[in-house]
């Protein structure tokens, strides 16, 4: 009986915490939204450059190791 109450209490506590979190959150204003977009864009750009450089280095090294058929 006590375990059943405990199992039912967990989702209730989760829902309560979730509601509190949502009520505290606020939508970003235009400036903050643009800043977040810029940060994400720069991250994509940097990761793309890193991937491109790794690919450029990997292809010749792979050909040397494998022997280029």
CHARMM internal coordinates of N, CA and C (Angstrom, degrees):
IC EDIT
DIST 1 N 1 CA 1.4536
DIST 1 CA 1 C 1.5282
ANGL 1 N 1 CA 1 C 110.31
DIST 1 C 2 N 1.3361
ANGL 1 CA 1 C 2 N 115.59
DIHE 1 N 1 CA 1 C 2 N -44.84
DIST 2 N 2 CA 1.4591
ANGL 1 C 2 N 2 CA 120.07
DIHE 1 CA 1 C 2 N 2 CA -179.01
DIST 2 CA 2 C 1.5295
ANGL 2 N 2 CA 2 C 110.72
DIHE 1 C 2 N 2 CA 2 C -67.27
DIST 2 C 3 N 1.3525
ANGL 2 CA 2 C 3 N 116.19
DIHE 2 N 2 CA 2 C 3 N -36.30
DIST 3 N 3 CA 1.4622
ANGL 2 C 3 N 3 CA 120.14
DIHE 2 CA 2 C 3 N 3 CA 178.39
DIST 3 CA 3 C 1.5171
ANGL 3 N 3 CA 3 C 111.24
DIHE 2 C 3 N 3 CA 3 C -65.58
DIST 3 C 4 N 1.3233
ANGL 3 CA 3 C 4 N 117.22
DIHE 3 N 3 CA 3 C 4 N -37.05
DIST 4 N 4 CA 1.4619
ANGL 3 C 4 N 4 CA 121.01
DIHE 3 CA 3 C 4 N 4 CA 179.51
DIST 4 CA 4 C 1.5181
ANGL 4 N 4 CA 4 C 110.23
DIHE 3 C 4 N 4 CA 4 C -63.73
DIST 4 C 5 N 1.3223
ANGL 4 CA 4 C 5 N 117.21
DIHE 4 N 4 CA 4 C 5 N -41.13
DIST 5 N 5 CA 1.4689
ANGL 4 C 5 N 5 CA 120.73
DIHE 4 CA 4 C 5 N 5 CA 177.78
DIST 5 CA 5 C 1.5286
ANGL 5 N 5 CA 5 C 110.17
DIHE 4 C 5 N 5 CA 5 C -63.72
DIST 5 C 6 N 1.3266
ANGL 5 CA 5 C 6 N 115.11
DIHE 5 N 5 CA 5 C 6 N -41.33
DIST 6 N 6 CA 1.4605
ANGL 5 C 6 N 6 CA 119.79
DIHE 5 CA 5 C 6 N 6 CA 179.34
DIST 6 CA 6 C 1.5301
ANGL 6 N 6 CA 6 C 111.01
DIHE 5 C 6 N 6 CA 6 C -62.91
DIST 6 C 7 N 1.3377
ANGL 6 CA 6 C 7 N 116.45
DIHE 6 N 6 CA 6 C 7 N -42.45
DIST 7 N 7 CA 1.4652
ANGL 6 C 7 N 7 CA 120.53
DIHE 6 CA 6 C 7 N 7 CA 179.54
DIST 7 CA 7 C 1.5179
ANGL 7 N 7 CA 7 C 111.72
DIHE 6 C 7 N 7 CA 7 C -65.42
DIST 7 C 8 N 1.3393
ANGL 7 CA 7 C 8 N 116.96
DIHE 7 N 7 CA 7 C 8 N -34.68
DIST 8 N 8 CA 1.4608
ANGL 7 C 8 N 8 CA 120.12
DIHE 7 CA 7 C 8 N 8 CA 178.36
DIST 8 CA 8 C 1.5218
ANGL 8 N 8 CA 8 C 111.95
DIHE 7 C 8 N 8 CA 8 C -76.44
DIST 8 C 9 N 1.3069
ANGL 8 CA 8 C 9 N 116.87
DIHE 8 N 8 CA 8 C 9 N -25.69
DIST 9 N 9 CA 1.4682
ANGL 8 C 9 N 9 CA 120.57
DIHE 8 CA 8 C 9 N 9 CA -177.79
DIST 9 CA 9 C 1.5292
ANGL 9 N 9 CA 9 C 111.68
DIHE 8 C 9 N 9 CA 9 C -74.14
DIST 9 C 10 N 1.3309
ANGL 9 CA 9 C 10 N 117.35
DIHE 9 N 9 CA 9 C 10 N -31.91
DIST 10 N 10 CA 1.4676
ANGL 9 C 10 N 10 CA 120.31
DIHE 9 CA 9 C 10 N 10 CA -177.93
DIST 10 CA 10 C 1.5294
ANGL 10 N 10 CA 10 C 112.70
DIHE 9 C 10 N 10 CA 10 C -59.92
DIST 10 C 11 N 1.3427
ANGL 10 CA 10 C 11 N 120.15
DIHE 10 N 10 CA 10 C 11 N -51.12
DIST 11 N 11 CA 1.4695
ANGL 10 C 11 N 11 CA 118.98
DIHE 10 CA 10 C 11 N 11 CA 178.01
DIST 11 CA 11 C 1.5270
ANGL 11 N 11 CA 11 C 112.53
DIHE 10 C 11 N 11 CA 11 C -63.47
DIST 11 C 12 N 1.3381
ANGL 11 CA 11 C 12 N 117.25
DIHE 11 N 11 CA 11 C 12 N -34.36
DIST 12 N 12 CA 1.4657
ANGL 11 C 12 N 12 CA 119.33
DIHE 11 CA 11 C 12 N 12 CA 178.14
DIST 12 CA 12 C 1.5118
ANGL 12 N 12 CA 12 C 111.35
DIHE 11 C 12 N 12 CA 12 C -63.69
DIST 12 C 13 N 1.3272
ANGL 12 CA 12 C 13 N 116.49
DIHE 12 N 12 CA 12 C 13 N -43.72
DIST 13 N 13 CA 1.4625
ANGL 12 C 13 N 13 CA 120.38
DIHE 12 CA 12 C 13 N 13 CA 178.74
DIST 13 CA 13 C 1.5281
ANGL 13 N 13 CA 13 C 110.11
DIHE 12 C 13 N 13 CA 13 C -64.53
DIST 13 C 14 N 1.3149
ANGL 13 CA 13 C 14 N 115.88
DIHE 13 N 13 CA 13 C 14 N -39.92
DIST 14 N 14 CA 1.4681
ANGL 13 C 14 N 14 CA 120.04
DIHE 13 CA 13 C 14 N 14 CA 178.81
DIST 14 CA 14 C 1.5278
ANGL 14 N 14 CA 14 C 110.89
DIHE 13 C 14 N 14 CA 14 C -62.04
DIST 14 C 15 N 1.3197
ANGL 14 CA 14 C 15 N 116.36
DIHE 14 N 14 CA 14 C 15 N -45.17
DIST 15 N 15 CA 1.4680
ANGL 14 C 15 N 15 CA 120.55
DIHE 14 CA 14 C 15 N 15 CA 179.23
DIST 15 CA 15 C 1.5272
ANGL 15 N 15 CA 15 C 111.05
DIHE 14 C 15 N 15 CA 15 C -64.20
DIST 15 C 16 N 1.3171
ANGL 15 CA 15 C 16 N 117.16
DIHE 15 N 15 CA 15 C 16 N -40.23
DIST 16 N 16 CA 1.4618
ANGL 15 C 16 N 16 CA 121.13
DIHE 15 CA 15 C 16 N 16 CA 179.47
DIST 16 CA 16 C 1.5304
ANGL 16 N 16 CA 16 C 110.17
DIHE 15 C 16 N 16 CA 16 C -63.13
DIST 16 C 17 N 1.3335
ANGL 16 CA 16 C 17 N 116.78
DIHE 16 N 16 CA 16 C 17 N -46.54
DIST 17 N 17 CA 1.4608
ANGL 16 C 17 N 17 CA 120.62
DIHE 16 CA 16 C 17 N 17 CA 178.14
DIST 17 CA 17 C 1.5308
ANGL 17 N 17 CA 17 C 111.05
DIHE 16 C 17 N 17 CA 17 C -62.76
DIST 17 C 18 N 1.3221
ANGL 17 CA 17 C 18 N 116.40
DIHE 17 N 17 CA 17 C 18 N -39.17
DIST 18 N 18 CA 1.4639
ANGL 17 C 18 N 18 CA 120.37
DIHE 17 CA 17 C 18 N 18 CA 178.94
DIST 18 CA 18 C 1.5148
ANGL 18 N 18 CA 18 C 111.80
DIHE 17 C 18 N 18 CA 18 C -63.76
DIST 18 C 19 N 1.3369
ANGL 18 CA 18 C 19 N 117.11
DIHE 18 N 18 CA 18 C 19 N -42.73
DIST 19 N 19 CA 1.4694
ANGL 18 C 19 N 19 CA 120.51
DIHE 18 CA 18 C 19 N 19 CA 177.98
DIST 19 CA 19 C 1.5199
ANGL 19 N 19 CA 19 C 111.27
DIHE 18 C 19 N 19 CA 19 C -63.25
DIST 19 C 20 N 1.3330
ANGL 19 CA 19 C 20 N 117.08
DIHE 19 N 19 CA 19 C 20 N -41.91
DIST 20 N 20 CA 1.4644
ANGL 19 C 20 N 20 CA 120.20
DIHE 19 CA 19 C 20 N 20 CA 178.47
DIST 20 CA 20 C 1.5279
ANGL 20 N 20 CA 20 C 110.66
DIHE 19 C 20 N 20 CA 20 C -62.45
DIST 20 C 21 N 1.3097
ANGL 20 CA 20 C 21 N 116.63
DIHE 20 N 20 CA 20 C 21 N -41.01
DIST 21 N 21 CA 1.4638
ANGL 20 C 21 N 21 CA 120.70
DIHE 20 CA 20 C 21 N 21 CA 179.91
DIST 21 CA 21 C 1.5302
ANGL 21 N 21 CA 21 C 110.93
DIHE 20 C 21 N 21 CA 21 C -63.50
DIST 21 C 22 N 1.3325
ANGL 21 CA 21 C 22 N 116.92
DIHE 21 N 21 CA 21 C 22 N -44.92
DIST 22 N 22 CA 1.4618
ANGL 21 C 22 N 22 CA 121.11
DIHE 21 CA 21 C 22 N 22 CA -178.51
DIST 22 CA 22 C 1.5239
ANGL 22 N 22 CA 22 C 111.00
DIHE 21 C 22 N 22 CA 22 C -65.16
DIST 22 C 23 N 1.3215
ANGL 22 CA 22 C 23 N 117.61
DIHE 22 N 22 CA 22 C 23 N -39.94
DIST 23 N 23 CA 1.4699
ANGL 22 C 23 N 23 CA 119.53
DIHE 22 CA 22 C 23 N 23 CA -178.90
DIST 23 CA 23 C 1.5175
ANGL 23 N 23 CA 23 C 111.60
DIHE 22 C 23 N 23 CA 23 C -69.51
DIST 23 C 24 N 1.3259
ANGL 23 CA 23 C 24 N 118.03
DIHE 23 N 23 CA 23 C 24 N -28.57
DIST 24 N 24 CA 1.4684
ANGL 23 C 24 N 24 CA 120.25
DIHE 23 CA 23 C 24 N 24 CA 178.22
DIST 24 CA 24 C 1.5261
ANGL 24 N 24 CA 24 C 112.23
DIHE 23 C 24 N 24 CA 24 C -78.53
DIST 24 C 25 N 1.3131
ANGL 24 CA 24 C 25 N 116.92
DIHE 24 N 24 CA 24 C 25 N -27.08
DIST 25 N 25 CA 1.4644
ANGL 24 C 25 N 25 CA 120.82
DIHE 24 CA 24 C 25 N 25 CA -178.04
DIST 25 CA 25 C 1.5189
ANGL 25 N 25 CA 25 C 110.48
DIHE 24 C 25 N 25 CA 25 C -71.06
DIST 25 C 26 N 1.3224
ANGL 25 CA 25 C 26 N 115.29
DIHE 25 N 25 CA 25 C 26 N 149.68
DIST 26 N 26 CA 1.4598
ANGL 25 C 26 N 26 CA 120.02
DIHE 25 CA 25 C 26 N 26 CA 175.80
DIST 26 CA 26 C 1.5265
ANGL 26 N 26 CA 26 C 108.58
DIHE 25 C 26 N 26 CA 26 C -134.38
DIST 26 C 27 N 1.3241
ANGL 26 CA 26 C 27 N 115.14
DIHE 26 N 26 CA 26 C 27 N 152.72
DIST 27 N 27 CA 1.4600
ANGL 26 C 27 N 27 CA 119.07
DIHE 26 CA 26 C 27 N 27 CA 178.60
DIST 27 CA 27 C 1.5279
ANGL 27 N 27 CA 27 C 108.58
DIHE 26 C 27 N 27 CA 27 C -69.44
DIST 27 C 28 N 1.3256
ANGL 27 CA 27 C 28 N 117.37
DIHE 27 N 27 CA 27 C 28 N 142.83
DIST 28 N 28 CA 1.4671
ANGL 27 C 28 N 28 CA 118.85
DIHE 27 CA 27 C 28 N 28 CA 178.04
DIST 28 CA 28 C 1.5265
ANGL 28 N 28 CA 28 C 110.04
DIHE 27 C 28 N 28 CA 28 C -70.66
DIST 28 C 29 N 1.3381
ANGL 28 CA 28 C 29 N 115.25
DIHE 28 N 28 CA 28 C 29 N 146.41
DIST 29 N 29 CA 1.4565
ANGL 28 C 29 N 29 CA 117.99
DIHE 28 CA 28 C 29 N 29 CA 174.81
DIST 29 CA 29 C 1.5331
ANGL 29 N 29 CA 29 C 108.73
DIHE 28 C 29 N 29 CA 29 C -77.37
DIST 29 C 30 N 1.3130
ANGL 29 CA 29 C 30 N 115.80
DIHE 29 N 29 CA 29 C 30 N 177.07
DIST 30 N 30 CA 1.4722
ANGL 29 C 30 N 30 CA 120.47
DIHE 29 CA 29 C 30 N 30 CA -174.28
DIST 30 CA 30 C 1.5279
ANGL 30 N 30 CA 30 C 112.04
DIHE 29 C 30 N 30 CA 30 C -58.65
DIST 30 C 31 N 1.3376
ANGL 30 CA 30 C 31 N 117.17
DIHE 30 N 30 CA 30 C 31 N -43.72
DIST 31 N 31 CA 1.4595
ANGL 30 C 31 N 31 CA 121.52
DIHE 30 CA 30 C 31 N 31 CA -177.36
DIST 31 CA 31 C 1.5307
ANGL 31 N 31 CA 31 C 110.78
DIHE 30 C 31 N 31 CA 31 C -64.64
DIST 31 C 32 N 1.3249
ANGL 31 CA 31 C 32 N 116.10
DIHE 31 N 31 CA 31 C 32 N -45.02
DIST 32 N 32 CA 1.4629
ANGL 31 C 32 N 32 CA 120.34
DIHE 31 CA 31 C 32 N 32 CA 179.52
DIST 32 CA 32 C 1.5273
ANGL 32 N 32 CA 32 C 111.08
DIHE 31 C 32 N 32 CA 32 C -64.60
DIST 32 C 33 N 1.3349
ANGL 32 CA 32 C 33 N 116.47
DIHE 32 N 32 CA 32 C 33 N -39.65
DIST 33 N 33 CA 1.4580
ANGL 32 C 33 N 33 CA 120.99
DIHE 32 CA 32 C 33 N 33 CA 178.56
DIST 33 CA 33 C 1.5302
ANGL 33 N 33 CA 33 C 111.05
DIHE 32 C 33 N 33 CA 33 C -62.21
DIST 33 C 34 N 1.3416
ANGL 33 CA 33 C 34 N 116.65
DIHE 33 N 33 CA 33 C 34 N -42.98
DIST 34 N 34 CA 1.4638
ANGL 33 C 34 N 34 CA 120.11
DIHE 33 CA 33 C 34 N 34 CA 178.91
DIST 34 CA 34 C 1.5257
ANGL 34 N 34 CA 34 C 111.07
DIHE 33 C 34 N 34 CA 34 C -65.52
DIST 34 C 35 N 1.3327
ANGL 34 CA 34 C 35 N 117.24
DIHE 34 N 34 CA 34 C 35 N -38.13
DIST 35 N 35 CA 1.4629
ANGL 34 C 35 N 35 CA 120.90
DIHE 34 CA 34 C 35 N 35 CA 177.61
DIST 35 CA 35 C 1.5393
ANGL 35 N 35 CA 35 C 110.70
DIHE 34 C 35 N 35 CA 35 C -62.19
DIST 35 C 36 N 1.3219
ANGL 35 CA 35 C 36 N 116.19
DIHE 35 N 35 CA 35 C 36 N -44.47
DIST 36 N 36 CA 1.4714
ANGL 35 C 36 N 36 CA 120.32
DIHE 35 CA 35 C 36 N 36 CA 178.98
DIST 36 CA 36 C 1.5203
ANGL 36 N 36 CA 36 C 109.64
DIHE 35 C 36 N 36 CA 36 C -62.91
DIST 36 C 37 N 1.3303
ANGL 36 CA 36 C 37 N 116.76
DIHE 36 N 36 CA 36 C 37 N -42.97
DIST 37 N 37 CA 1.4623
ANGL 36 C 37 N 37 CA 121.00
DIHE 36 CA 36 C 37 N 37 CA 177.94
DIST 37 CA 37 C 1.5147
ANGL 37 N 37 CA 37 C 112.14
DIHE 36 C 37 N 37 CA 37 C -61.31
DIST 37 C 38 N 1.3287
ANGL 37 CA 37 C 38 N 116.74
DIHE 37 N 37 CA 37 C 38 N -41.05
DIST 38 N 38 CA 1.4661
ANGL 37 C 38 N 38 CA 120.42
DIHE 37 CA 37 C 38 N 38 CA 177.80
DIST 38 CA 38 C 1.5275
ANGL 38 N 38 CA 38 C 111.02
DIHE 37 C 38 N 38 CA 38 C -64.12
DIST 38 C 39 N 1.3278
ANGL 38 CA 38 C 39 N 116.40
DIHE 38 N 38 CA 38 C 39 N -43.11
DIST 39 N 39 CA 1.4691
ANGL 38 C 39 N 39 CA 120.15
DIHE 38 CA 38 C 39 N 39 CA -179.47
DIST 39 CA 39 C 1.5243
ANGL 39 N 39 CA 39 C 110.53
DIHE 38 C 39 N 39 CA 39 C -63.25
DIST 39 C 40 N 1.3319
ANGL 39 CA 39 C 40 N 117.18
DIHE 39 N 39 CA 39 C 40 N -42.83
DIST 40 N 40 CA 1.4691
ANGL 39 C 40 N 40 CA 120.78
DIHE 39 CA 39 C 40 N 40 CA 178.85
DIST 40 CA 40 C 1.5243
ANGL 40 N 40 CA 40 C 110.34
DIHE 39 C 40 N 40 CA 40 C -65.54
DIST 40 C 41 N 1.3250
ANGL 40 CA 40 C 41 N 117.04
DIHE 40 N 40 CA 40 C 41 N -42.68
DIST 41 N 41 CA 1.4581
ANGL 40 C 41 N 41 CA 121.13
DIHE 40 CA 40 C 41 N 41 CA 178.37
DIST 41 CA 41 C 1.5189
ANGL 41 N 41 CA 41 C 112.35
DIHE 40 C 41 N 41 CA 41 C -61.54
DIST 41 C 42 N 1.3322
ANGL 41 CA 41 C 42 N 116.34
DIHE 41 N 41 CA 41 C 42 N -43.24
DIST 42 N 42 CA 1.4652
ANGL 41 C 42 N 42 CA 119.85
DIHE 41 CA 41 C 42 N 42 CA 177.92
DIST 42 CA 42 C 1.5271
ANGL 42 N 42 CA 42 C 110.72
DIHE 41 C 42 N 42 CA 42 C -64.29
DIST 42 C 43 N 1.3252
ANGL 42 CA 42 C 43 N 116.73
DIHE 42 N 42 CA 42 C 43 N -37.52
DIST 43 N 43 CA 1.4576
ANGL 42 C 43 N 43 CA 120.12
DIHE 42 CA 42 C 43 N 43 CA 177.54
DIST 43 CA 43 C 1.5148
ANGL 43 N 43 CA 43 C 111.48
DIHE 42 C 43 N 43 CA 43 C -62.62
DIST 43 C 44 N 1.3420
ANGL 43 CA 43 C 44 N 116.18
DIHE 43 N 43 CA 43 C 44 N -44.90
DIST 44 N 44 CA 1.4665
ANGL 43 C 44 N 44 CA 120.02
DIHE 43 CA 43 C 44 N 44 CA 177.20
DIST 44 CA 44 C 1.5295
ANGL 44 N 44 CA 44 C 110.58
DIHE 43 C 44 N 44 CA 44 C -60.79
DIST 44 C 45 N 1.3221
ANGL 44 CA 44 C 45 N 116.92
DIHE 44 N 44 CA 44 C 45 N -43.91
DIST 45 N 45 CA 1.4588
ANGL 44 C 45 N 45 CA 121.49
DIHE 44 CA 44 C 45 N 45 CA -178.76
DIST 45 CA 45 C 1.5287
ANGL 45 N 45 CA 45 C 110.88
DIHE 44 C 45 N 45 CA 45 C -62.78
DIST 45 C 46 N 1.3266
ANGL 45 CA 45 C 46 N 116.04
DIHE 45 N 45 CA 45 C 46 N -46.75
DIST 46 N 46 CA 1.4686
ANGL 45 C 46 N 46 CA 119.94
DIHE 45 CA 45 C 46 N 46 CA -179.00
DIST 46 CA 46 C 1.5251
ANGL 46 N 46 CA 46 C 110.76
DIHE 45 C 46 N 46 CA 46 C -63.94
DIST 46 C 47 N 1.3292
ANGL 46 CA 46 C 47 N 116.85
DIHE 46 N 46 CA 46 C 47 N -44.37
DIST 47 N 47 CA 1.4621
ANGL 46 C 47 N 47 CA 119.43
DIHE 46 CA 46 C 47 N 47 CA 179.54
DIST 47 CA 47 C 1.5318
ANGL 47 N 47 CA 47 C 111.01
DIHE 46 C 47 N 47 CA 47 C -65.05
DIST 47 C 48 N 1.3178
ANGL 47 CA 47 C 48 N 117.35
DIHE 47 N 47 CA 47 C 48 N -35.75
DIST 48 N 48 CA 1.4604
ANGL 47 C 48 N 48 CA 120.67
DIHE 47 CA 47 C 48 N 48 CA 176.97
DIST 48 CA 48 C 1.5167
ANGL 48 N 48 CA 48 C 112.09
DIHE 47 C 48 N 48 CA 48 C -64.60
DIST 48 C 49 N 1.3302
ANGL 48 CA 48 C 49 N 115.93
DIHE 48 N 48 CA 48 C 49 N -42.98
DIST 49 N 49 CA 1.4659
ANGL 48 C 49 N 49 CA 120.46
DIHE 48 CA 48 C 49 N 49 CA 178.74
DIST 49 CA 49 C 1.5243
ANGL 49 N 49 CA 49 C 110.07
DIHE 48 C 49 N 49 CA 49 C -64.17
DIST 49 C 50 N 1.3184
ANGL 49 CA 49 C 50 N 116.41
DIHE 49 N 49 CA 49 C 50 N -43.74
DIST 50 N 50 CA 1.4641
ANGL 49 C 50 N 50 CA 119.67
DIHE 49 CA 49 C 50 N 50 CA 179.12
DIST 50 CA 50 C 1.5381
ANGL 50 N 50 CA 50 C 109.93
DIHE 49 C 50 N 50 CA 50 C -61.35
DIST 50 C 51 N 1.3237
ANGL 50 CA 50 C 51 N 117.38
DIHE 50 N 50 CA 50 C 51 N -43.71
DIST 51 N 51 CA 1.4639
ANGL 50 C 51 N 51 CA 120.72
DIHE 50 CA 50 C 51 N 51 CA 178.44
DIST 51 CA 51 C 1.5151
ANGL 51 N 51 CA 51 C 112.13
DIHE 50 C 51 N 51 CA 51 C -62.44
DIST 51 C 52 N 1.3249
ANGL 51 CA 51 C 52 N 116.40
DIHE 51 N 51 CA 51 C 52 N -40.46
DIST 52 N 52 CA 1.4665
ANGL 51 C 52 N 52 CA 120.73
DIHE 51 CA 51 C 52 N 52 CA 179.59
DIST 52 CA 52 C 1.5308
ANGL 52 N 52 CA 52 C 110.81
DIHE 51 C 52 N 52 CA 52 C -64.91
DIST 52 C 53 N 1.3295
ANGL 52 CA 52 C 53 N 116.82
DIHE 52 N 52 CA 52 C 53 N -43.73
DIST 53 N 53 CA 1.4646
ANGL 52 C 53 N 53 CA 120.70
DIHE 52 CA 52 C 53 N 53 CA -179.93
DIST 53 CA 53 C 1.5306
ANGL 53 N 53 CA 53 C 110.36
DIHE 52 C 53 N 53 CA 53 C -64.59
DIST 53 C 54 N 1.3239
ANGL 53 CA 53 C 54 N 116.24
DIHE 53 N 53 CA 53 C 54 N -42.55
DIST 54 N 54 CA 1.4685
ANGL 53 C 54 N 54 CA 119.23
DIHE 53 CA 53 C 54 N 54 CA 178.56
DIST 54 CA 54 C 1.5167
ANGL 54 N 54 CA 54 C 110.12
DIHE 53 C 54 N 54 CA 54 C -62.09
DIST 54 C 55 N 1.3165
ANGL 54 CA 54 C 55 N 117.15
DIHE 54 N 54 CA 54 C 55 N -41.76
DIST 55 N 55 CA 1.4690
ANGL 54 C 55 N 55 CA 120.75
DIHE 54 CA 54 C 55 N 55 CA 178.97
DIST 55 CA 55 C 1.5330
ANGL 55 N 55 CA 55 C 110.35
DIHE 54 C 55 N 55 CA 55 C -63.89
DIST 55 C 56 N 1.3369
ANGL 55 CA 55 C 56 N 116.85
DIHE 55 N 55 CA 55 C 56 N -42.20
DIST 56 N 56 CA 1.4635
ANGL 55 C 56 N 56 CA 120.15
DIHE 55 CA 55 C 56 N 56 CA 178.91
DIST 56 CA 56 C 1.5251
ANGL 56 N 56 CA 56 C 111.68
DIHE 55 C 56 N 56 CA 56 C -60.98
DIST 56 C 57 N 1.3155
ANGL 56 CA 56 C 57 N 116.25
DIHE 56 N 56 CA 56 C 57 N -38.55
DIST 57 N 57 CA 1.4639
ANGL 56 C 57 N 57 CA 119.71
DIHE 56 CA 56 C 57 N 57 CA -179.98
DIST 57 CA 57 C 1.5267
ANGL 57 N 57 CA 57 C 110.45
DIHE 56 C 57 N 57 CA 57 C -76.85
DIST 57 C 58 N 1.3199
ANGL 57 CA 57 C 58 N 117.36
DIHE 57 N 57 CA 57 C 58 N -36.69
DIST 58 N 58 CA 1.4631
ANGL 57 C 58 N 58 CA 121.73
DIHE 57 CA 57 C 58 N 58 CA -174.72
DIST 58 CA 58 C 1.5234
ANGL 58 N 58 CA 58 C 112.47
DIHE 57 C 58 N 58 CA 58 C -67.65
DIST 58 C 59 N 1.3250
ANGL 58 CA 58 C 59 N 118.76
DIHE 58 N 58 CA 58 C 59 N -40.28
DIST 59 N 59 CA 1.4697
ANGL 58 C 59 N 59 CA 121.32
DIHE 58 CA 58 C 59 N 59 CA -174.65
DIST 59 CA 59 C 1.5329
ANGL 59 N 59 CA 59 C 111.88
DIHE 58 C 59 N 59 CA 59 C -61.57
DIST 59 C 60 N 1.3511
ANGL 59 CA 59 C 60 N 119.82
DIHE 59 N 59 CA 59 C 60 N -52.34
DIST 60 N 60 CA 1.4789
ANGL 59 C 60 N 60 CA 117.65
DIHE 59 CA 59 C 60 N 60 CA 179.34
DIST 60 CA 60 C 1.5323
ANGL 60 N 60 CA 60 C 112.98
DIHE 59 C 60 N 60 CA 60 C -65.53
DIST 60 C 61 N 1.3229
ANGL 60 CA 60 C 61 N 117.29
DIHE 60 N 60 CA 60 C 61 N -37.85
DIST 61 N 61 CA 1.4737
ANGL 60 C 61 N 61 CA 119.64
DIHE 60 CA 60 C 61 N 61 CA -179.86
DIST 61 CA 61 C 1.5242
ANGL 61 N 61 CA 61 C 109.19
DIHE 60 C 61 N 61 CA 61 C -65.19
DIST 61 C 62 N 1.3072
ANGL 61 CA 61 C 62 N 117.29
DIHE 61 N 61 CA 61 C 62 N -41.32
DIST 62 N 62 CA 1.4682
ANGL 61 C 62 N 62 CA 121.10
DIHE 61 CA 61 C 62 N 62 CA 178.24
DIST 62 CA 62 C 1.5158
ANGL 62 N 62 CA 62 C 111.13
DIHE 61 C 62 N 62 CA 62 C -62.54
DIST 62 C 63 N 1.3393
ANGL 62 CA 62 C 63 N 116.68
DIHE 62 N 62 CA 62 C 63 N -41.67
DIST 63 N 63 CA 1.4690
ANGL 62 C 63 N 63 CA 119.52
DIHE 62 CA 62 C 63 N 63 CA 178.71
DIST 63 CA 63 C 1.5173
ANGL 63 N 63 CA 63 C 111.79
DIHE 62 C 63 N 63 CA 63 C -64.29
DIST 63 C 64 N 1.3295
ANGL 63 CA 63 C 64 N 116.54
DIHE 63 N 63 CA 63 C 64 N -37.04
DIST 64 N 64 CA 1.4720
ANGL 63 C 64 N 64 CA 120.06
DIHE 63 CA 63 C 64 N 64 CA 178.78
DIST 64 CA 64 C 1.5341
ANGL 64 N 64 CA 64 C 109.82
DIHE 63 C 64 N 64 CA 64 C -66.64
DIST 64 C 65 N 1.3395
ANGL 64 CA 64 C 65 N 115.48
DIHE 64 N 64 CA 64 C 65 N -45.25
DIST 65 N 65 CA 1.4690
ANGL 64 C 65 N 65 CA 119.57
DIHE 64 CA 64 C 65 N 65 CA -177.13
DIST 65 CA 65 C 1.5185
ANGL 65 N 65 CA 65 C 112.76
DIHE 64 C 65 N 65 CA 65 C -69.05
DIST 65 C 66 N 1.3230
ANGL 65 CA 65 C 66 N 116.66
DIHE 65 N 65 CA 65 C 66 N -43.40
DIST 66 N 66 CA 1.4609
ANGL 65 C 66 N 66 CA 121.30
DIHE 65 CA 65 C 66 N 66 CA -176.06
DIST 66 CA 66 C 1.5348
ANGL 66 N 66 CA 66 C 110.06
DIHE 65 C 66 N 66 CA 66 C -80.36
DIST 66 C 67 N 1.2925
ANGL 66 CA 66 C 67 N 117.27
DIHE 66 N 66 CA 66 C 67 N -33.91
DIST 67 N 67 CA 1.4630
ANGL 66 C 67 N 67 CA 119.74
DIHE 66 CA 66 C 67 N 67 CA 177.44
DIST 67 CA 67 C 1.5071
ANGL 67 N 67 CA 67 C 112.99
DIHE 66 C 67 N 67 CA 67 C 103.50
DIST 67 C 68 N 1.3222
ANGL 67 CA 67 C 68 N 118.05
DIHE 67 N 67 CA 67 C 68 N 11.17
DIST 68 N 68 CA 1.4707
ANGL 67 C 68 N 68 CA 122.99
DIHE 67 CA 67 C 68 N 68 CA 173.75
DIST 68 CA 68 C 1.5191
ANGL 68 N 68 CA 68 C 114.20
DIHE 67 C 68 N 68 CA 68 C 46.63
DIST 68 C 69 N 1.2824
ANGL 68 CA 68 C 69 N 117.87
DIHE 68 N 68 CA 68 C 69 N 91.52
DIST 69 N 69 CA 1.4657
ANGL 68 C 69 N 69 CA 121.42
DIHE 68 CA 68 C 69 N 69 CA -177.17
DIST 69 CA 69 C 1.4749
ANGL 69 N 69 CA 69 C 111.46
DIHE 68 C 69 N 69 CA 69 C -68.29
END
COOR INIT
IC SEED 1 N 1 CA 1 C
IC BUILD
